[in-house]
Amino acid sequence: MQRLELAVTSRSQSFTYLAVTHVTFVVVGLVLAVIFGVYAALVLAAPSMVILLSGLIGDRLVQPAIQVDIDRPRAIEGDAITVRVKLTGTAHVPLLDVEMEPDSSLDHQGPLRVLTSLTAGGESETEFTVLVHEWGVVSLGHITVRSRDRFGLVVQRNRYLIISTIRVHIHEESVRSLTNPDRFRRLVGSHTSAERSDGCEIADVRPYQPGDRLQSLNWRISARNNEPWVTLRHPDRSTNIVLVVDAYQRFGQDQADGLRRSIRAALGIARPHLSAQDPVGLMLIGQGVKWFPPELGRMHLHRLNDAMLELSTNRWADTSESQALVHRLIPPDAIVIAISALVDDRFSNTLTSLRARGQSVHVIEPVTYWPAQTVARRKGGEFTPAAAWRVYSLQQQVTRARLAESGMSVIPWDEAQPIESVLLALRMRQRSRNAGAVR
């Protein structure tokens, strides 16, 4: 269990409806006895007077100490998270009401409100179960603790905000289903350079020249030709892959769905490339630029995953976006794979400038079916939903044509298709472009 950080958002103390009822009985009894001479009413009001006096001279309520733990800080879509609330009493609390108010993005399993009691120095533990359905950095919500005295006259209410968040990752199976590892390796290959240098794969043999390493001597061919010959090899070089994710695509309530598609595509590309020993870098462009240089390893994949989860919040950017910064960060020999729904001209302009300096840029466009009403809202209410959708579609076609004229391959991708089909299409287009250049 991991302890969560809390903050008190409100404190209050008030009389309960039961206390108001007792006061009403006492007042009515006194009025009937004093004004109307009905002294029997005092007998009916006497129990309420005793209860009120006992409550006034009794012990004051002391709020118990609270500690909230969670079984794990990371989860996958669809997981159940256990939240444990531990209360420690510094004084006797006859009745405690513990309630959890989960965030709107969470569902719950079982009750969210539990009644208990505490003795002086005693402890009470309550567990709540919440279900996570949406990826991103998720807030858990609030915990409310209500304490009542033994007569139920006074209630003390403390409301706590759970500051700590949990990270909800995209379901592992949904990401892995994007790629067939064996077929993906046949598509991208094991990346052997065409140059000749140190490595494992034999490229050629030639006579010895001054400066050649003695370890490169081919003794069998040298003995056959009565002169020293050396073996040339292909250097083992991996391809630097840089994933550029568009974080401009924010359509109100539909932004999470569009960003989720982009993140699924990015993870579906990054995982097999890292398995093929290709260094993978990540650049998030939106409110700013967040850059992760190309590296290898499973820990690097987790870092990229965490970085993309930050897209669900508005606090991820750490620098102001500029094309000069993008040019300086991306290695010149890297293959850039941009993932964008092409809804913002600023992102497409950045890609155009990258291509203009000779960078190899490919664009994967996750197919997003925005509701017409959403597009109309984005247009500021200038068009009806149907007209706004037509304008939006035309703008996307213009953006695709402009990127294609710059020499970039733009491939649409539907979530129902494996990502390897998109990579195969990119490879075929690259081959046809190279063949056309040779002619």
Rosetta blueprint (number, residue, H / E / L):
1 M L
2 Q E
3 R E
4 L L
5 E L
6 L E
7 A E
8 V E
9 T E
10 S E
11 R E
12 S E
13 Q E
14 S E
15 F E
16 T L
17 Y H
18 L H
19 A H
20 V H
21 T H
22 H H
23 V H
24 T H
25 F H
26 V H
27 V H
28 V H
29 G H
30 L H
31 V H
32 L H
33 A H
34 V H
35 I L
36 F L
37 G L
38 V L
39 Y L
40 A H
41 A H
42 L H
43 V H
44 L H
45 A H
46 A H
47 P H
48 S H
49 M H
50 V H
51 I H
52 L H
53 L H
54 S H
55 G H
56 L H
57 I H
58 G L
59 D L
60 R L
61 L L
62 V L
63 Q L
64 P L
65 A E
66 I E
67 Q E
68 V E
69 D E
70 I E
71 D L
72 R L
73 P L
74 R E
75 A E
76 I E
77 E L
78 G L
79 D L
80 A E
81 I E
82 T E
83 V E
84 R E
85 V E
86 K E
87 L E
88 T E
89 G L
90 T L
91 A L
92 H L
93 V E
94 P E
95 L E
96 L E
97 D E
98 V E
99 E E
100 M E
101 E E
102 P E
103 D L
104 S L
105 S L
106 L E
107 D E
108 H E
109 Q E
110 G L
111 P L
112 L L
113 R E
114 V E
115 L E
116 T E
117 S E
118 L E
119 T L
120 A L
121 G L
122 G L
123 E E
124 S E
125 E E
126 T E
127 E E
128 F E
129 T E
130 V E
131 L E
132 V E
133 H L
134 E L
135 W L
136 G E
137 V E
138 V E
139 S E
140 L L
141 G E
142 H E
143 I E
144 T E
145 V E
146 R E
147 S E
148 R E
149 D L
150 R L
151 F L
152 G L
153 L L
154 V E
155 V E
156 Q E
157 R E
158 N E
159 R E
160 Y E
161 L E
162 I E
163 I L
164 S L
165 T E
166 I E
167 R E
168 V E
169 H E
170 I L
171 H L
172 E H
173 E H
174 S H
175 V H
176 R H
177 S L
178 L L
179 T L
180 N L
181 P H
182 D H
183 R H
184 F H
185 R H
186 R H
187 L H
188 V H
189 G L
190 S L
191 H L
192 T L
193 S L
194 A L
195 E L
196 R L
197 S E
198 D L
199 G L
200 C L
201 E E
202 I E
203 A E
204 D E
205 V E
206 R E
207 P E
208 Y L
209 Q L
210 P L
211 G L
212 D L
213 R L
214 L H
215 Q H
216 S H
217 L E
218 N L
219 W H
220 R H
221 I H
222 S H
223 A H
224 R H
225 N H
226 N L
227 E L
228 P L
229 W E
230 V E
231 T E
232 L E
233 R E
234 H E
235 P L
236 D L
237 R L
238 S L
239 T L
240 N L
241 I E
242 V E
243 L E
244 V E
245 V E
246 D E
247 A L
248 Y L
249 Q L
250 R L
251 F L
252 G H
253 Q H
254 D H
255 Q H
256 A H
257 D H
258 G H
259 L H
260 R H
261 R H
262 S H
263 I H
264 R H
265 A H
266 A H
267 L H
268 G H
269 I H
270 A H
271 R H
272 P H
273 H H
274 L H
275 S H
276 A L
277 Q L
278 D L
279 P L
280 V E
281 G E
282 L E
283 M E
284 L E
285 I E
286 G L
287 Q L
288 G L
289 V E
290 K E
291 W E
292 F E
293 P E
294 P E
295 E E
296 L L
297 G L
298 R H
299 M H
300 H H
301 L H
302 H H
303 R H
304 L H
305 N H
306 D H
307 A H
308 M H
309 L H
310 E H
311 L H
312 S H
313 T L
314 N L
315 R L
316 W L
317 A L
318 D L
319 T L
320 S L
321 E L
322 S L
323 Q H
324 A H
325 L H
326 V H
327 H H
328 R H
329 L H
330 I L
331 P L
332 P L
333 D L
334 A L
335 I E
336 V E
337 I E
338 A E
339 I E
340 S L
341 A L
342 L L
343 V L
344 D L
345 D H
346 R H
347 F H
348 S H
349 N H
350 T H
351 L H
352 T H
353 S H
354 L H
355 R H
356 A H
357 R L
358 G L
359 Q L
360 S E
361 V E
362 H E
363 V E
364 I E
365 E E
366 P E
367 V L
368 T L
369 Y L
370 W L
371 P L
372 A H
373 Q H
374 T H
375 V H
376 A H
377 R H
378 R H
379 K L
380 G L
381 G L
382 E L
383 F L
384 T L
385 P H
386 A H
387 A H
388 A H
389 W H
390 R H
391 V H
392 Y H
393 S H
394 L H
395 Q H
396 Q H
397 Q H
398 V H
399 T H
400 R H
401 A H
402 R H
403 L H
404 A H
405 E H
406 S L
407 G L
408 M L
409 S E
410 V E
411 I E
412 P E
413 W E
414 D L
415 E L
416 A L
417 Q L
418 P L
419 I H
420 E H
421 S H
422 V H
423 L H
424 L H
425 A H
426 L H
427 R H
428 M H
429 R H
430 Q H
431 R H
432 S H
433 R H
434 N H
435 A H
436 G H
437 A H
438 V H
439 R L
